[in-house]
Amino acid sequence: MRPALACRTFQNPTIEHAIRDVSSAIKDPDWQQLFANTFPNTLDTTVAWHNGSTPPYTFLITGDITAQWIRDSTNQVLPYLPYLTIDSKLAQLVLGLVNMQAEELNAYPFGNAFQPPLRSRLTPAENGIAVDLRVQPPFNNQTVFEAKFEIDSFASFFQLASAYWRSTGEYQFIYSQTWVEAVDKILDIIRILQQPTYTNNKVNRSLVSYVRKTTEAKETQFAGGPGNPVKYTGMVRTLFRPSDDATMFPFLVPANAFLCVELENLRDMLDTLRVFSEIRDKAAELAVQIRNGIQKYGIVKHPDHGQVFAYEVDGYGSQLLADDANVPSLLSLPYLGFVNATHPVYKNTRKMLLSTDSNPWYFEGPYIRGIGSPHTGYLKTWPMSVAIRGMTSDNSDEVKECLDMLKASTSGLGLIHESVSVNSGSEYTRSWFAWGNSLVSQFVIDAITRFPGII
């Protein structure tokens, strides 16, 4: 359910009107209530700080963790973009997030999650697992909540900026020195992280490294921190996945696909505005190199499904054939805009991913079926993956099945969980997970638009 009016962190009449408007197109009373809970959840519960001045700044927590993830915060506000042109306060909130992300990444481009800014007067959160670390470059835990390097953070930053511009036509934020410096730093880092591990029998210096004293392999990296070796492919190394779990092979294909798309969007925005031609050209060149790298090294032959996208590769021939529920994922490639859902390699990949015989992290049970994650362990499906499956399907029966599973997944609490057991409705993780709520509300709007009367 929604919090009481007085407890909501950002009240907005436009979104209240949108809830009523969308709900009027839904016949199922349970889905009417679930949409009314999930769609405004980010505004209701996660706007920890918004200065409301010029320039605006907004700090969004992820839900039950009092920190701002670059990836999560972008996804949390995506459902509100269509309403920015009719509501200046909502537009200022999202612009504040654009500015906040730029400030965070300009200060420390390698972080995935950040503490509230000092001027917000919010108390920094304690990260209980960010201990016994050796991280390069070093970070300040009073400003950075977590320093797991994930290239989808870069893509999410670009995504929010270009999506805000496309939604509003407003672009003054790009003239901020902070935004330009953040973009410049990110493009330079991307270029460096395309480099191979070895050149002329010498080890190239690693720009990023992460080692943690832990009993869980997913919480630290190989080879003393920089990750397993790679050859040059055009793709970009990353230490962690969007689940915040360590990569096995550093070229995470869906994250590279997402980065490619958002570099192309950055290029298009700057080209249309006729500004920063040097940045535009860098983005364009990197996007081509990444796309070519995925085409050459990220597509492999599966014994049952033919040509498929691998989840991770290293350029030497090593490959991981699986998927993780967290976006960017292989299942989400059409949602991200990298390929069309009818692309033959994607269609083969989709069959591989939605099978217990070929995806070790796809689970089926009497309660729900879908893709999970090493982050939450065996036999737990993430509702997020069910929503992505529905949004990337043009089959009304499959879309309806996804909607039915999601409706049944809330354990009676009326919000979307991080993961749920495929065997029991009472077993779940994270009852307060704003990204999941935003994504499912996106799916509902998508479903009733493409298939009127489906719920």
C-alpha positions as CSV (number, residue, x, y, z in Angstrom):
1,M,0.0,0.0,0.0
2,R,1.0,3.6,-0.3
3,P,2.2,5.6,2.7
4,A,-0.1,8.2,4.3
5,L,-0.2,11.5,2.4
6,A,1.8,13.3,5.1
7,C,4.5,10.7,4.9
8,R,5.1,10.8,1.1
9,T,8.4,12.3,0.1
10,F,7.2,14.1,-3.0
11,Q,3.6,14.8,-3.7
12,N,2.6,15.5,-7.3
13,P,-0.9,16.1,-8.7
14,T,0.1,15.2,-12.3
15,I,1.2,11.7,-11.2
16,E,-2.0,11.4,-9.1
17,H,-4.0,12.2,-12.2
18,A,-1.9,9.7,-14.3
19,I,-2.7,7.0,-11.8
20,R,-6.4,7.6,-12.2
21,D,-6.1,7.8,-16.0
22,V,-4.2,4.6,-16.3
23,S,-6.4,2.8,-13.8
24,S,-9.5,3.7,-15.8
25,A,-8.1,1.6,-18.6
26,I,-7.7,-1.4,-16.2
27,K,-10.6,-3.7,-15.4
28,D,-8.9,-5.9,-12.8
29,P,-9.3,-4.2,-9.4
30,D,-6.2,-6.0,-8.1
31,W,-4.1,-4.5,-10.9
32,Q,-5.7,-1.1,-10.4
33,Q,-4.5,-1.2,-6.8
34,L,-1.1,-2.7,-7.6
35,F,-0.5,0.0,-10.3
36,A,-1.6,2.7,-7.9
37,N,1.0,1.4,-5.4
38,T,3.9,0.8,-7.7
39,F,3.8,3.7,-10.1
40,P,4.3,6.5,-7.5
41,N,6.5,4.4,-5.2
42,T,9.7,6.3,-6.1
43,L,8.0,9.7,-5.4
44,D,6.2,8.4,-2.3
45,T,9.2,6.9,-0.6
46,T,12.6,7.6,-2.0
47,V,13.0,11.3,-2.6
48,A,15.4,11.7,0.3
49,W,16.5,15.3,-0.6
50,H,15.5,17.8,-3.3
51,N,16.6,21.3,-2.9
52,G,13.9,22.9,-5.1
53,S,16.2,25.7,-6.2
54,T,18.2,26.6,-9.3
55,P,20.1,24.6,-10.3
56,P,18.0,21.7,-8.8
57,Y,19.6,18.7,-7.1
58,T,17.8,15.4,-6.2
59,F,19.0,12.5,-4.1
60,L,17.0,9.3,-4.6
61,I,17.5,6.4,-2.3
62,T,17.0,2.9,-3.8
63,G,14.4,1.9,-1.2
64,D,15.5,0.0,2.0
65,I,19.1,1.0,1.4
66,T,19.8,4.6,2.1
67,A,22.1,5.3,-0.8
68,Q,21.7,6.5,-4.4
69,W,22.6,4.0,-7.1
70,I,23.3,5.6,-10.5
71,R,21.5,2.7,-12.3
72,D,18.6,2.4,-9.9
73,S,17.9,6.1,-9.7
74,T,17.7,6.5,-13.4
75,N,15.3,3.5,-13.7
76,Q,13.2,4.8,-10.8
77,V,12.2,8.0,-12.7
78,L,11.9,6.6,-16.3
79,P,8.1,6.1,-15.9
80,Y,7.6,9.8,-15.2
81,L,9.4,11.1,-18.3
82,P,6.2,11.4,-20.4
83,Y,4.8,13.9,-17.9
84,L,7.7,16.3,-17.6
85,T,6.4,18.7,-20.3
86,I,3.1,19.3,-18.4
87,D,4.6,19.5,-14.9
88,S,7.5,21.8,-14.2
89,K,8.0,20.6,-10.6
90,L,8.3,17.0,-11.8
91,A,10.7,18.2,-14.5
92,Q,12.8,19.9,-11.9
93,L,12.9,16.8,-9.8
94,V,14.3,14.7,-12.7
95,L,16.7,17.5,-13.8
96,G,17.9,17.5,-10.2
97,L,18.8,13.9,-10.5
98,V,20.7,14.6,-13.8
99,N,22.7,17.2,-11.9
100,M,23.2,15.0,-8.9
101,Q,24.5,12.1,-10.9
102,A,26.9,14.4,-12.8
103,E,28.3,15.7,-9.5
104,E,28.7,12.2,-8.1
105,L,30.5,10.8,-11.2
106,N,32.6,13.8,-11.7
107,A,33.9,13.4,-8.2
108,Y,34.4,9.6,-8.3
109,P,33.6,8.1,-11.7
110,F,34.2,4.5,-10.5
111,G,31.4,4.4,-7.9
112,N,28.1,2.6,-8.4
113,A,26.3,4.0,-5.3
114,F,26.7,7.3,-3.4
115,Q,26.1,8.9,-0.1
116,P,23.9,12.0,0.2
117,P,25.8,15.3,-0.4
118,L,27.0,17.1,2.7
119,R,24.7,20.1,2.0
120,S,21.6,17.9,2.2
121,R,22.4,17.5,6.0
122,L,21.4,13.8,5.6
123,T,23.5,11.3,7.6
124,P,25.7,9.1,5.5
125,A,24.6,5.5,5.5
126,E,26.9,2.7,6.8
127,N,27.7,0.0,4.2
128,G,28.3,-3.1,6.3
129,I,29.9,-5.0,3.4
130,A,32.2,-2.2,2.3
131,V,34.9,-3.3,4.7
132,D,38.2,-5.1,4.4
133,L,38.6,-3.6,1.0
134,R,41.5,-2.8,-1.3
135,V,40.0,-0.6,-4.1
136,Q,41.7,1.4,-6.8
137,P,41.2,4.2,-7.2
138,P,40.6,4.8,-3.5
139,F,37.3,6.3,-2.4
140,N,35.9,8.3,0.5
141,N,33.1,6.3,2.2
142,Q,31.5,9.6,3.4
143,T,30.7,10.5,-0.2
144,V,30.7,7.1,-1.9
145,F,28.5,4.3,-0.5
146,E,29.9,1.5,-2.7
147,A,32.8,1.5,-5.2
148,K,32.0,-1.6,-7.3
149,F,32.9,-0.5,-10.8
150,E,30.0,-1.2,-13.2
151,I,29.9,0.2,-16.7
152,D,26.1,0.2,-16.7
153,S,26.4,3.2,-14.3
154,F,28.0,5.2,-17.1
155,A,25.2,4.1,-19.5
156,S,22.5,5.0,-17.0
157,F,24.0,8.4,-16.5
158,F,24.0,9.0,-20.3
159,Q,20.5,7.5,-20.6
160,L,19.0,9.9,-18.1
161,A,20.6,13.0,-19.6
162,S,19.5,12.2,-23.2
163,A,16.1,11.0,-22.1
164,Y,15.5,14.2,-20.1
165,W,16.4,16.2,-23.2
166,R,14.2,14.2,-25.5
167,S,11.3,14.5,-23.1
168,T,11.5,18.2,-22.4
169,G,13.6,19.7,-25.2
170,E,15.6,21.4,-22.4
171,Y,19.4,21.1,-22.6
172,Q,21.0,23.9,-20.5
173,F,22.3,21.3,-18.1
174,I,24.9,20.2,-20.7
175,Y,26.7,23.6,-20.3
176,S,27.4,22.8,-16.6
177,Q,31.1,22.4,-16.1
178,T,30.4,19.5,-13.8
179,W,28.3,17.6,-16.5
180,V,30.9,18.2,-19.2
181,E,33.8,17.1,-16.9
182,A,31.9,14.0,-15.9
183,V,31.3,13.0,-19.5
184,D,34.9,13.7,-20.5
185,K,36.2,11.6,-17.6
186,I,33.8,8.7,-18.4
187,L,34.8,8.6,-22.1
188,D,38.5,8.6,-21.2
189,I,37.9,5.7,-18.7
190,I,35.9,3.7,-21.4
191,R,38.8,4.1,-23.8
192,I,41.4,2.8,-21.2
193,L,39.2,-0.1,-20.2
194,Q,39.1,-1.3,-23.8
195,Q,42.8,-2.1,-23.6
196,P,44.0,-5.8,-23.4
197,T,45.5,-7.1,-20.2
198,Y,48.9,-7.7,-21.9
199,T,50.9,-5.9,-24.6
200,N,54.2,-7.2,-25.8
201,N,54.5,-9.6,-22.9
202,K,54.0,-6.9,-20.4
203,V,51.0,-6.4,-18.1
204,N,49.2,-3.1,-18.8
205,R,48.4,-1.1,-15.7
206,S,44.9,-1.7,-14.4
207,L,42.9,1.4,-13.9
208,V,40.4,-0.3,-11.6
209,S,40.7,-3.0,-9.0
210,Y,38.5,-4.4,-6.3
211,V,39.5,-6.9,-3.6
212,R,37.5,-7.7,-0.5
213,K,38.2,-10.2,2.3
214,T,35.1,-12.3,2.0
215,T,33.8,-15.9,1.8
216,E,31.6,-15.1,-1.2
217,A,33.2,-15.1,-4.7
218,K,30.7,-12.7,-6.0
219,E,32.0,-10.0,-3.6
220,T,35.6,-9.8,-4.9
221,Q,37.5,-9.9,-8.1
222,F,40.0,-12.3,-9.7
223,A,43.8,-11.8,-10.1
224,G,44.1,-9.7,-7.0
225,G,41.5,-7.2,-8.1
226,P,41.6,-6.2,-11.8
227,G,39.6,-9.3,-13.0
228,N,40.4,-12.1,-15.4
229,P,42.6,-11.3,-18.4
230,V,41.1,-10.0,-21.7
231,K,42.2,-9.5,-25.3
232,Y,41.2,-6.4,-27.2
233,T,37.7,-6.7,-28.6
234,G,36.4,-3.1,-28.7
235,M,34.2,-3.9,-25.7
236,V,34.8,-2.4,-22.3
237,R,35.8,-4.3,-19.1
238,T,33.7,-4.1,-16.0
239,L,34.4,-5.5,-12.6
240,F,30.8,-5.9,-11.5
241,R,27.4,-6.7,-13.0
242,P,24.2,-4.7,-12.5
243,S,23.4,-7.1,-9.6
244,D,26.5,-5.7,-7.9
245,D,28.0,-9.2,-8.2
246,A,31.5,-9.7,-9.6
247,T,31.9,-10.6,-13.3
248,M,33.6,-13.9,-14.2
249,F,34.7,-12.7,-17.6
250,P,35.2,-8.9,-17.8
251,F,33.4,-8.2,-21.0
252,L,29.8,-8.2,-19.8
253,V,27.9,-8.3,-23.1
254,P,24.5,-6.8,-22.1
255,A,26.2,-4.0,-20.2
256,N,28.4,-3.2,-23.3
257,A,25.2,-3.3,-25.4
258,F,23.6,-0.8,-23.1
259,L,26.6,1.4,-23.1
260,C,26.8,1.3,-26.9
261,V,23.1,2.4,-27.2
262,E,23.6,5.3,-24.7
263,L,26.8,6.4,-26.4
264,E,24.8,6.6,-29.6
265,N,22.1,8.6,-27.9
266,L,24.7,10.9,-26.4
267,R,26.2,11.3,-29.9
268,D,22.7,12.1,-31.4
269,M,21.9,14.6,-28.7
270,L,25.1,16.6,-29.1
271,D,24.9,16.3,-32.9
272,T,21.3,17.7,-32.9
273,L,22.3,20.5,-30.6
274,R,25.5,21.2,-32.6
275,V,27.6,21.4,-29.5
276,F,30.7,19.7,-28.1
277,S,31.7,18.1,-31.4
278,E,34.9,16.5,-29.9
279,I,32.8,14.7,-27.2
280,R,30.2,13.7,-29.9
281,D,32.9,12.2,-32.1
282,K,34.5,10.3,-29.2
283,A,31.1,8.9,-28.2
284,A,30.4,7.9,-31.8
285,E,33.7,6.2,-32.3
286,L,33.4,4.2,-29.0
287,A,29.9,3.1,-29.9
288,V,31.0,1.7,-33.2
289,Q,33.9,-0.2,-31.6
290,I,31.7,-1.7,-28.9
291,R,29.0,-2.7,-31.3
292,N,31.6,-4.3,-33.6
293,G,33.2,-6.1,-30.6
294,I,29.8,-7.6,-29.6
295,Q,29.1,-8.7,-33.1
296,K,32.6,-10.4,-33.4
297,Y,33.1,-11.8,-29.9
298,G,29.8,-11.6,-28.1
299,I,27.9,-13.9,-30.4
300,V,28.7,-17.6,-30.0
301,K,27.3,-21.0,-31.1
302,H,25.1,-22.9,-28.6
303,P,24.8,-26.6,-29.2
304,D,21.0,-26.5,-29.1
305,H,20.0,-22.9,-29.9
306,G,22.5,-21.9,-32.6
307,Q,24.0,-18.4,-32.6
308,V,23.3,-16.6,-29.3
309,F,24.5,-13.7,-27.4
310,A,26.9,-14.7,-24.5
311,Y,26.5,-13.1,-21.1
312,E,30.2,-12.6,-20.6
313,V,33.3,-13.2,-22.7
314,D,37.0,-12.4,-22.5
315,G,38.1,-12.3,-26.2
316,Y,40.1,-15.5,-25.8
317,G,37.1,-17.7,-26.4
318,S,35.9,-18.1,-22.9
319,Q,32.2,-17.5,-22.5
320,L,29.4,-17.6,-20.0
321,L,26.0,-18.7,-21.3
322,A,23.4,-17.5,-18.8
323,D,21.6,-14.4,-17.8
324,D,20.8,-12.4,-14.7
325,A,17.5,-10.7,-14.0
326,N,19.1,-7.3,-13.4
327,V,19.0,-4.9,-16.3
328,P,21.0,-4.6,-18.5
329,S,20.5,-8.3,-19.2
330,L,20.5,-10.3,-22.4
331,L,16.7,-10.7,-22.1
332,S,16.4,-6.9,-22.1
333,L,18.4,-6.2,-25.3
334,P,15.3,-5.0,-27.2
335,Y,14.1,-3.0,-24.2
336,L,17.5,-1.3,-24.1
337,G,17.3,-0.6,-27.9
338,F,20.3,-2.7,-28.9
339,V,18.4,-5.1,-31.2
340,N,14.8,-5.6,-32.3
341,A,12.9,-8.5,-30.6
342,T,12.7,-10.2,-34.0
343,H,16.5,-10.2,-34.5
344,P,17.4,-13.9,-35.2
345,V,20.3,-14.0,-32.7
346,Y,18.1,-12.5,-30.0
347,K,15.3,-14.9,-30.7
348,N,17.7,-17.8,-30.3
349,T,19.1,-16.2,-27.1
350,R,15.6,-15.7,-25.7
351,K,14.9,-19.4,-26.1
352,M,18.1,-20.3,-24.4
353,L,17.4,-17.9,-21.5
354,L,13.8,-19.0,-20.8
355,S,14.8,-22.6,-20.3
356,T,15.8,-24.6,-17.3
357,D,17.9,-26.8,-19.6
358,S,20.1,-24.0,-20.9
359,N,20.1,-21.1,-18.4
360,P,21.3,-22.1,-14.9
361,W,19.6,-19.0,-13.4
362,Y,16.1,-19.6,-14.9
363,F,13.8,-21.2,-12.4
364,E,10.2,-22.6,-12.6
365,G,7.9,-23.5,-9.8
366,P,4.2,-23.5,-8.9
367,Y,4.4,-19.9,-7.8
368,I,6.3,-18.1,-10.5
369,R,8.8,-18.7,-13.2
370,G,11.5,-16.5,-14.5
371,I,15.2,-15.5,-14.3
372,G,16.9,-15.1,-11.0
373,S,20.4,-14.0,-9.9
374,P,23.4,-15.3,-8.0
375,H,22.8,-12.3,-5.9
376,T,19.8,-14.0,-4.2
377,G,20.7,-17.6,-4.7
378,Y,18.9,-20.7,-6.1
379,L,15.2,-21.0,-6.9
380,K,14.4,-17.3,-6.5
381,T,13.0,-15.4,-9.5
382,W,13.2,-11.7,-9.8
383,P,9.8,-10.1,-10.8
384,M,11.9,-7.6,-12.7
385,S,12.8,-10.4,-15.2
386,V,9.1,-11.2,-15.6
387,A,8.3,-7.6,-16.5
388,I,11.2,-7.5,-19.0
389,R,10.0,-10.7,-20.6
390,G,6.5,-9.2,-21.0
391,M,7.8,-5.9,-22.5
392,T,10.0,-7.8,-25.0
393,S,7.2,-10.1,-26.2
394,D,4.6,-9.4,-28.9
395,N,2.5,-12.4,-27.8
396,S,-0.6,-11.3,-25.9
397,D,-0.8,-14.7,-24.1
398,E,2.8,-14.5,-22.9
399,V,2.3,-10.9,-21.8
400,K,-0.9,-11.8,-19.9
401,E,0.9,-14.7,-18.2
402,C,3.7,-12.3,-17.1
403,L,1.1,-9.9,-15.7
404,D,-0.7,-12.7,-13.8
405,M,2.6,-13.9,-12.3
406,L,3.5,-10.4,-11.1
407,K,0.1,-9.9,-9.6
408,A,0.5,-13.1,-7.6
409,S,4.1,-12.3,-6.5
410,T,3.5,-9.6,-3.9
411,S,2.7,-11.8,-0.9
412,G,-0.3,-9.7,-0.3
413,L,1.8,-6.6,0.4
414,G,0.9,-4.8,-2.8
415,L,4.4,-3.9,-3.9
416,I,7.1,-5.6,-6.0
417,H,9.8,-7.5,-4.3
418,E,13.4,-7.9,-5.4
419,S,13.1,-11.7,-5.6
420,V,10.5,-14.3,-4.7
421,S,10.8,-18.1,-4.2
422,V,9.3,-20.1,-7.1
423,N,7.9,-22.5,-4.6
424,S,6.4,-20.2,-1.8
425,G,4.7,-16.8,-1.9
426,S,5.9,-16.1,1.7
427,E,9.6,-16.2,0.8
428,Y,11.0,-13.1,-0.8
429,T,13.8,-10.5,-0.5
430,R,13.5,-6.7,-0.2
431,S,9.9,-5.7,0.2
432,W,10.9,-2.1,-0.5
433,F,12.6,-2.0,-3.9
434,A,11.8,1.1,-5.9
435,W,13.4,0.1,-9.2
436,G,11.2,-3.0,-9.3
437,N,8.1,-1.0,-8.7
438,S,9.0,1.5,-11.4
439,L,9.8,-1.2,-14.0
440,V,6.5,-3.1,-13.3
441,S,4.5,0.1,-13.6
442,Q,6.2,0.7,-17.0
443,F,5.2,-2.8,-18.1
444,V,1.6,-2.2,-17.1
445,I,1.4,1.0,-19.2
446,D,3.2,-0.8,-22.1
447,A,0.8,-3.8,-21.9
448,I,-2.5,-1.9,-21.8
449,T,-1.2,0.3,-24.6
450,R,-0.3,-2.6,-26.9
451,F,-3.1,-4.9,-25.8
452,P,-6.1,-2.9,-24.6
453,G,-8.3,-4.8,-22.2
454,I,-5.5,-7.3,-21.3
455,I,-6.1,-6.7,-17.6
